[in-house]
Amino acid sequence: QSTKKQSRKELGDVEFKLEQVMKEKQGMAEEIRLLHERLTEAEQTAQRHLEDKRDLKASLSDAQRRLQEAAQELSESQRRLQRVDERHRVETQEWEQFQQDLLMTVRVANDFKAEAQSNLEKLLQENRSLRDKIRSMELEIDRIRSDKSLGATVSPLQTLRPVGSPFGDLHLGLDVRRSGATANSRTFGRSSGEHRLSVRSLITSIESATKHAKANVLEEKPVATSPAVTSSVETDAALPLPPVTPPPAELQLPSFRPVLSPARKVSFSSDTPTSPNPKPGILTKSKMETEPLKHRPLLHDVPGSALIQSGDPLANLARNGGSKRNALLKWCQQKTMGYSGIDLTNFSSSWNDGLAFCALLHSYMPERIGDYDALLKGGNKKTNFATAFKAAESVGIETTLDLNEMVSFERPDWHAVMSYVTAIYKHFET
């Protein structure tokens, strides 16, 4: 029985243990079920996460693509902005240069206008003065002629010139005066009134010379000459005349023995007899009076005519048409052909490094410029300009450009540059 009890006890323990194991088994089965559920949920979650990951990768790829496109657009926009800024800067500089050029043109035009107006006023004033002088001379001549016509008896002029008379030189001097008066008539006789004045001046000169001859011959009662007549004769002698040539047919007096009208006869006082033996000094004095007529200044000797004869130094360059500026630029291109580092397209930025001046002067005087290649390799603007200006000054070309401005400005004033280049052309080519 004790064995049975022990067996029952062991059986009870085994059943208890079995019950416990069964309970544990059920618990573990429940846990396994729960774990399966959790695993399924985890797998579903992982699947969702994978899908989200794929979506995120696609979104990231799309975002990166858009970012790259945006970066490209930004770079292109920046390049366009730089081009716009550069174009705006160039246009602004060109506009400012255009304004400066236009202002300079207006100033030059105003200077030309003021100079032309001043010259016109001077010419008008001289014209009025000459017309007033002509009128006063005509009135004085008419007055003297009327006084002489009312004066006294007159002997013919041929009595003053007998055969073998020592007055031959006197009449020769009068002929010279007549020729000078005729030349004066040709110079200023552009109208009938001025031609008439020259004829009257001829008559006045003849009458004045005859009076001087009479005064020197008689030496007892000299004939008074009107100051106005003397002044008019001296004024006429001071006027510039062309070389003396034979007078026109209507003014020629071949033998100087015509019978003059009463208004043109020379009056003598009745109480002054003619001396048969004139003194030798008469001929000398007559010759001396006529001598200045042979040395009157010609038209090209007058100071004002220098402006007419002196031409524009660039006129010869532009004779084939086109502007003088383009012609001078073409000449510079021809003279600097073959020199490196030079591209002459204008008179501003093409000259801002000084090499163009050095090359231009080197083509005429290489010994004063020195080694052009050394200047080209040096790349020193100040040295280039200083070398060119010094070489030009050594031959008498004045430096009209400012060294500091030429070095600091990228686009120097083209008027000043062209003026200096013109001086170089004028010195070497004209």
Backbone hydrogen bonds, N-H to C=O, Kabsch-Sander energy under -0.5 kcal/mol:
donor,donor_aa,acceptor,acceptor_aa,energy
5,K,1,Q,-3.2
6,Q,2,S,-2.3
7,S,3,T,-2.8
8,R,4,K,-3.7
9,K,5,K,-2.8
10,E,6,Q,-2.5
11,L,7,S,-3.2
12,G,8,R,-3.4
13,D,9,K,-2.4
14,V,10,E,-2.9
15,E,11,L,-3.2
16,F,12,G,-2.9
17,K,13,D,-2.9
18,L,14,V,-3.4
19,E,15,E,-3.4
20,Q,16,F,-2.8
21,V,17,K,-3.1
22,M,18,L,-3.2
23,K,19,E,-2.8
24,E,20,Q,-2.8
25,K,21,V,-3.4
26,Q,22,M,-3.1
27,G,23,K,-2.9
28,M,24,E,-3.2
29,A,25,K,-3.0
30,E,26,Q,-2.6
31,E,27,G,-2.6
32,I,28,M,-3.2
33,R,29,A,-2.7
34,L,30,E,-3.0
35,L,31,E,-3.2
36,H,32,I,-2.8
37,E,33,R,-2.8
38,R,34,L,-3.1
39,L,35,L,-3.3
40,T,36,H,-3.1
41,E,37,E,-3.0
42,A,38,R,-3.3
43,E,39,L,-3.2
44,Q,40,T,-2.8
45,T,41,E,-3.1
46,A,42,A,-3.4
47,Q,43,E,-2.8
48,R,44,Q,-2.7
49,H,45,T,-3.0
50,L,46,A,-2.9
51,E,47,Q,-2.6
52,D,48,R,-3.4
53,K,49,H,-3.1
54,R,50,L,-2.9
55,D,51,E,-2.9
56,L,52,D,-3.5
57,K,53,K,-3.0
58,A,54,R,-2.5
59,S,55,D,-3.1
60,L,56,L,-3.5
61,S,57,K,-2.8
62,D,58,A,-2.6
63,A,59,S,-3.1
64,Q,60,L,-3.0
65,R,61,S,-2.5
66,R,62,D,-2.8
67,L,63,A,-2.9
68,Q,64,Q,-2.6
69,E,65,R,-2.6
70,A,66,R,-2.9
71,A,67,L,-2.6
72,Q,68,Q,-2.5
73,E,69,E,-2.8
74,L,70,A,-2.7
75,S,71,A,-2.6
76,E,72,Q,-2.9
77,S,73,E,-2.8
78,Q,74,L,-2.6
79,R,75,S,-2.4
80,R,76,E,-2.7
81,L,77,S,-2.8
82,Q,78,Q,-2.6
83,R,79,R,-2.6
84,V,80,R,-2.9
85,D,81,L,-3.0
86,E,82,Q,-2.8
87,R,83,R,-2.9
88,H,84,V,-2.9
89,R,85,D,-2.7
90,V,86,E,-2.8
91,E,87,R,-2.9
92,T,88,H,-2.6
93,Q,89,R,-2.6
94,E,90,V,-3.1
95,W,91,E,-2.7
96,E,92,T,-2.8
97,Q,93,Q,-3.0
98,F,94,E,-2.9
99,Q,95,W,-2.8
100,Q,96,E,-2.6
101,D,97,Q,-3.1
102,L,98,F,-3.1
103,L,99,Q,-2.9
104,M,100,Q,-2.9
105,T,101,D,-2.8
106,V,102,L,-2.6
107,R,103,L,-2.5
108,V,104,M,-2.9
109,A,105,T,-2.9
110,N,106,V,-2.7
111,D,107,R,-2.8
112,F,108,V,-3.1
113,K,109,A,-2.8
114,A,110,N,-3.2
115,E,111,D,-3.0
116,A,112,F,-2.9
117,Q,113,K,-2.9
118,S,114,A,-2.8
119,N,115,E,-2.9
120,L,116,A,-2.9
121,E,117,Q,-2.9
122,K,118,S,-2.6
123,L,119,N,-2.8
124,L,120,L,-2.9
125,Q,121,E,-2.8
126,E,122,K,-3.0
127,N,123,L,-2.9
128,R,124,L,-2.9
129,S,125,Q,-2.8
130,L,126,E,-3.0
131,R,127,N,-2.7
132,D,128,R,-2.8
133,K,129,S,-2.5
134,I,130,L,-2.8
135,R,131,R,-2.8
136,S,132,D,-2.7
137,M,133,K,-2.7
138,E,134,I,-2.8
139,L,135,R,-2.7
140,E,136,S,-2.5
141,I,137,M,-2.9
142,D,138,E,-2.8
143,R,139,L,-2.5
144,I,140,E,-2.9
145,R,141,I,-2.9
146,S,142,D,-2.5
147,D,143,R,-2.5
148,K,144,I,-2.5
149,S,145,R,-2.8
150,L,146,S,-1.6
151,G,148,K,-0.9
152,A,148,K,-0.6
155,S,266,V,-0.5
159,T,156,P,-1.2
160,L,157,L,-1.7
161,R,158,Q,-1.5
165,S,162,P,-2.0
168,G,165,S,-1.2
171,H,167,F,-2.5
172,L,168,G,-2.3
173,G,169,D,-2.5
174,L,170,L,-2.1
175,D,171,H,-2.5
176,V,172,L,-2.2
177,R,173,G,-2.3
178,R,174,L,-2.8
179,S,175,D,-2.7
180,G,176,V,-2.7
181,A,177,R,-2.8
182,T,178,R,-2.3
183,A,179,S,-2.7
184,N,180,G,-2.5
185,S,181,A,-2.2
186,R,182,T,-2.2
187,T,183,A,-2.2
188,F,184,N,-2.5
189,G,185,S,-1.9
190,R,188,F,-2.0
195,H,191,S,-2.1
196,R,192,S,-2.2
197,L,193,G,-1.7
198,S,194,E,-1.9
199,V,195,H,-1.9
200,R,196,R,-2.0
201,S,197,L,-2.6
202,L,198,S,-2.2
203,I,199,V,-2.2
204,T,200,R,-2.7
205,S,201,S,-2.6
206,I,202,L,-2.4
207,E,203,I,-2.8
208,S,204,T,-2.8
209,A,205,S,-2.6
210,T,206,I,-2.4
211,K,207,E,-2.3
212,H,208,S,-2.3
213,A,209,A,-2.4
214,K,210,T,-2.6
215,A,211,K,-2.6
216,N,212,H,-2.3
217,V,213,A,-2.3
218,L,214,K,-2.5
219,E,215,A,-1.9
230,T,226,S,-2.4
231,S,227,P,-2.8
232,S,228,A,-2.3
233,V,229,V,-2.6
234,E,230,T,-2.9
235,T,231,S,-2.6
236,D,232,S,-2.2
237,A,233,V,-2.4
238,A,234,E,-1.6
239,L,235,T,-0.8
239,L,236,D,-0.5
241,L,297,P,-1.5
251,L,248,P,-1.7
252,Q,248,P,-1.0
252,Q,249,A,-0.6
260,L,258,P,-0.8
264,R,261,S,-2.0
265,K,261,S,-0.6
265,K,262,P,-0.7
267,S,265,K,-0.5
268,F,153,T,-1.0
272,T,269,S,-1.4
282,I,279,K,-1.8
283,L,280,P,-0.6
284,T,280,P,-1.1
285,K,281,G,-2.3
286,S,282,I,-2.5
287,K,283,L,-2.7
288,M,284,T,-2.3
289,E,285,K,-2.1
290,T,286,S,-1.8
291,E,287,K,-1.6
293,L,290,T,-0.9
294,K,291,E,-1.8
295,H,292,P,-1.3
296,R,293,L,-0.8
301,D,298,L,-1.0
302,V,299,L,-1.1
305,S,302,V,-1.4
306,A,303,P,-1.4
307,L,304,G,-0.9
309,Q,305,S,-2.1
310,S,306,A,-2.5
311,G,309,Q,-0.6
315,A,312,D,-1.7
318,A,314,L,-1.8
319,R,316,N,-0.9
320,N,317,L,-0.5
321,G,318,A,-1.4
327,A,323,S,-2.0
328,L,324,K,-2.6
329,L,325,R,-2.2
330,K,326,N,-2.5
331,W,327,A,-2.0
332,C,328,L,-2.2
333,Q,329,L,-2.3
334,Q,330,K,-2.2
335,K,331,W,-2.3
336,T,332,C,-2.1
337,M,334,Q,-0.8
339,Y,336,T,-1.9
342,I,339,Y,-0.6
345,T,343,D,-0.9
351,W,348,S,-1.4
352,N,349,S,-1.1
354,G,351,W,-0.8
358,C,354,G,-1.9
359,A,355,L,-2.9
360,L,356,A,-2.6
361,L,357,F,-2.5
362,H,358,C,-2.4
363,S,359,A,-1.5
364,Y,361,L,-1.1
365,M,361,L,-3.1
368,R,365,M,-1.3
369,I,365,M,-1.0
370,G,366,P,-2.5
372,Y,370,G,-0.8
375,L,371,D,-1.3
376,L,372,Y,-2.3
377,K,373,D,-2.4
378,G,374,A,-2.1
379,G,375,L,-1.7
381,K,379,G,-0.8
384,N,380,N,-2.2
385,F,381,K,-2.8
386,A,382,K,-2.6
387,T,383,T,-2.5
388,A,384,N,-2.4
389,F,385,F,-3.0
390,K,386,A,-2.3
391,A,387,T,-2.2
392,A,388,A,-2.4
393,E,389,F,-2.6
394,S,390,K,-1.5
395,V,391,A,-0.6
395,V,392,A,-1.1
396,G,393,E,-1.3
397,I,392,A,-2.5
398,E,396,G,-0.7
400,T,398,E,-0.8
403,L,401,L,-0.5
406,M,402,D,-2.3
407,V,403,L,-1.9
408,S,404,N,-2.3
409,F,405,E,-2.4
417,V,413,D,-2.0
418,M,414,W,-2.7
419,S,415,H,-2.3
420,Y,416,A,-2.1
421,V,417,V,-2.4
422,T,418,M,-2.5
423,A,419,S,-1.8
424,I,420,Y,-1.8
425,Y,421,V,-2.7
426,K,422,T,-2.9
427,H,423,A,-2.1
428,F,424,I,-2.1
429,E,425,Y,-2.7
430,T,425,Y,-0.5
430,T,426,K,-1.0
